[in-house]
């Protein structure tokens, strides 16, 4: 993974539903169920919280509602 450039809380998240994309006739996984990804939580002081998830080939920016449909945050070990 490359450098995470976004400012925010860096966390890990687990994908709970595989997300696919079709390019031409080929279907590819963007994010795979059960896999763990790096993510950044951005709260710019607005009403909305945004998430940026860093996949193997693709990155995804989404709202909290969209995040909750597809990912869960992994608690930090104490």
MOZI-V467405 format. One record per run of one state. SS is the DSSP state (H for helix, E for strand, C for the rest). FROM is the first residue (numbers start at 0). TO is the last residue. If there is no record, write none. Layout:
BEGIN
ss->[SS;SS]
from->[FROM;FROM]
to->[TO;TO]
END
This chain:
BEGIN
ss->[C;E;C;E;C;E;C;E;C;E;C;E;H;E;C]
from->[0;8;15;18;23;25;31;35;43;48;54;58;63;70;73]
to->[7;14;17;22;24;30;34;42;47;53;57;62;69;72;77]
END
